[in-house]
């Protein structure tokens, strides 16, 4: 079911719903009244049908993918668990997570390539997968630092422009 009013199916943005929740019961009631029914955020909950648009766009999105970042997941729920295998074989994949999950193939601490591959093959083939073991905030902070964007990330977080990452400890 699409996000929004459960009766009228009017989309309600996550930020708008969050704001009403923080303001209290009266604000939530007003949002319900304004939307013509009980509201939910414009997201897909576990067990809900994905929008038709999802299936239509996946092939083109992965054809254009040149780097796959995967963060904070168990990769246990389909169809998302299989999405990590959809980019082309030469597309690098970075998993930022507390544990190694899914089909990420880290042969050794250096991520030298496919497990069990011939040593010469491993030398000639750049690794596809990389794994940052830790919290998402720490991983994103390190990725930004390595990309030369650490100061920009710190400034955005400090200024409240970090979105969901606004709680990141940019000093890590």
N, C-alpha and C positions, 0 to 999 in steps of 0.2 A: 504494500500500500504506500503511495507517495507520502512524503512528509506534509504536515499541515493539519488542518482541521480533519478530524476523523469522519465528520459528516460531509463537509464540502470539499475536502481535499485541497484546501488552499495552503500553499507552501508558507511555512513560518521558519525564518532563518534561525540557526542555532543561537547566534548572538542575541537576537531579539527575545527568544525564549529564556535564555540564561539571565538576561537583564530583568525580565519579569519575575523569575524565580528569586533573584537576589532582593527584589523590592518587596516581596511578600505575597501573601495569599490574595490581597485585593488586586494587585497588578496581574496575577495569573488569571483571576476571574475576569478582569477587564479584557485581557488578551483572548480568552475563550469566547467572551461575548462578541468582541470585534471580529473574530474569525468564524463565528457561527457554529461553534462546537468545541469540544475538547481538542486541544492542540498537542502536537508532538513535533519535535525538531525535524528539519528537512534532511533526515539521515535514514539509513536502512538498518533496522535492528536485527539481531540474530534471529534467524528463522523466517524473516520476511523475504518476499520475492524481490529480486534485484530489478531495477528498471530495465525495460527492453533495450534502451539506449546502451546499457552496459555491454551486452553481448554484441551489439552492432559495432561499437567503437574499439573493442579489445584488439582485433587483428591489426588495424591501422596504427593504433597506439604503440603496439609492440614492434611493428615494422619500423617505426621512427625512433625507437628506444636506443640510446647509445650509452646509457649507464642506468643500472637498476639499483636503487637504494631501498632496502627492506629494514624496517625498524620495529622493535617492540612487539614481537608476535610469536606465537607457538607454531604457526603454519599448520594448524590442525583442521581448520574449517574451510570447506570448499565453497565456492570455486576459487577463493583467494589463495589457498595453499598451492594450487597448481600454477598460478600466475607467474611465480618465480622462474618457471621453466620455459616461459613463452618467448623471451628475447632470443635473438640469434645467438649462436654458439660463441661468437667473438665479442659479445657484449659483456663488459665487466659487471660483476654484481658485488655489492657491499652489504653485508648483514651487520647491523648494529643491534645487539641483543644481549641479554644476560646469559643465553646459552645458544649453542650451535643447533640449528633446527633445519628441517627441510632437506633439500638436495644440495645444499652448499657443500662443496668439496674442498676441504682444507687438509692437504696431505700431511703437513707438519706445521710447526710453529710459524714457519715462513710462508706458508700457503703456496708451496712450490708447484702445485699443479695436481692433476688427477691422481688420486690414490691408486697405487699399484702400477702406475705408468712406468715405462722404461725410463731409466735415469737420463739417457740422451734425449728422449722425447720431452722430459720435464725441463731440461736445460734450454731446448729450442722453442718450447711453447710457453708463452707468458701465462701466468695464472689468471684464471677467469674470476675466481672468487676471493674475497677478502672478508675477514671477520673481526669486528671490534667487540670484544667481550666487556660488557658493562651496561650502564644505564643509557637510555637514549639521549638525555641531555648531555652527558659526558661525551658520547660518541659524536653528536652533532657539533659540539664545541671543538672537539679535536679535528673533525673534518673541516670545519671553517678555518681553524688555525692553519692546517696543512694547505688549504686553498688560498691562503693569504687574506682571508676574510674575518679573522678572529676579532680584530678591533671593531669592525662593522657589526658583527653579531653582538659583541658586548654592548655597543652603543644602543642597538635596537632593543635588547633585553632591558637595559637600564632605563630606556625611554618608554618602556611599555609597548613597543612596536614588535615584540617578539611573538605575538599570538599565543598559541598553546605552549610555546617554548619560553614564555615569559617568566617561568619559574626556574629556568636554567641557571645554574651557578656558573656564569661565564668565566669566573676566575680559575676554574679547574684547568 
